[in-house]
Amino acid sequence: MLLAVLCIGLLLVGSTVQASHTHLSGTASHSDCSLCVTAHVGIVATALLVALVISIVVSLIEAASPVTRSVALFTFALFTRPPPDGCVFA
């Protein structure tokens, strides 16, 4: 919680400093001011490099046949039916 408040405070202070940043009217070059230098830097356009993926088939792989299981119904010889769901009072 304290870290979040600190980050929000730093964001507010930084944006206020950037918005109210001024220089004397006689100085035309602001090359020594790091805020002015970073504000006027544009996005550098670069070419997108895409690596071509080339694969060579070394050997073929055959899929194995699926395993079949024998289906058997298991019944317990001593199984008794549970009581009915509803109660009937006589």
JOFEN-V300630 format. One line per field, one symbol per residue. phi: phi as a letter, one per 30 degrees, with the letter a starting at -180 (. if undefined). psi: psi as a letter, one per 30 degrees, with the letter a starting at -180 (. if undefined). burial: 1 if it has 9 or more other ideal C-beta (glycine too) atoms within 8 Angstrom, else 0. A space follows every 50 residues. Layout:
BEGIN
phi = ???
psi = ???
burial = ???
END
This chain:
BEGIN
phi = .ddddddddddddddddddcdbbdddcdccdccddddddcdddddbddcc ddccbcdcadccdddddccdcbdcbddcdcdddddccccc
psi = eeeeeeeeeeeeeeeeeeegkllkffjekhffjfeeeffgklkjklkkkk kkjkkkjelkkkklkkkkkkjkjkkkfgkkklllelkkk.
burial = 00000000000000001100000000000000001110000000000000 0000000000000000000000000000000000000000
END
